[in-house]
Amino acid sequence: MPPQPPQPQVRGNILKFLRSFMGITRILQIVFGACLWVTIAANKYGGSIHFVLFVAVFFWLLTLALFFLTLLDKQDLVPLLGGDRWSCTNLAHDVFASVLYLPAIGVMIYNTDRNSFCNLPQYKHPCLYKVYLTAAVFACFSCLAYLLSVIFGACRKCQRG
C-alpha cells in the first residue's frame, strides 16, 4: 500500500507553526546555534572555549527536539513536560539558554580580545582572532533569539494568566 499524503489539517498546522513568531525564532536559534558550534569545532580551540561549545551544542540539540515536537504536534507524548505544561517547558528552556549564553558570549569576547594582537596584516602565524570574532557574533545572535523567545513566552504566559 503506498504511503498516504499528509492530511491538509496536519500540513496547515505545520505551516501555521513555521510562520508563527515561535516557529521563526526556533529556526533562528537552530541556525545561529549551528553556525556557532560549527565555527568553533572547525578550528583549533581549547580552554574555556569548551564551555561555549558545550552550551552551543547542548541547546542546539534541545532546541531541535523542541522544534520538531512542536512542529509535528507531538508535545503531548513528552512525559511530565508535555501537554498543558508545554509552554512553561519552552519558556524554561529559553530562560536557561539565555542565562548560559551570556557567559558564553563573555568567554568569546575575552578570547577575541586576547587574540586581537594578530589582527595585523604583517602577522604571518596562524591566528584565531577572526574565528573567535565570528563565534562571538553568532553567540550574540543566538542569545538574542533566545531572549526574544523568553519575552514572547513570558508575555503569552501573563496574558493567559
Secondary structure, DSSP 8 states (H G I E B T S, - for coil): -------HHHHHHHHHHHHSHHHHHHHHHHHHHHHHHHHHHTS---TTHHHHHHHHHHHHHHHHHHHHHHHTT-GGGSTTTSGGGHHHHHHHHHHHHHHHHHHHHHHHHHHHHHTGGG-STT--S---HHHHHHHHHHHHHHHHHHHHHHHHHHHHHHHH-
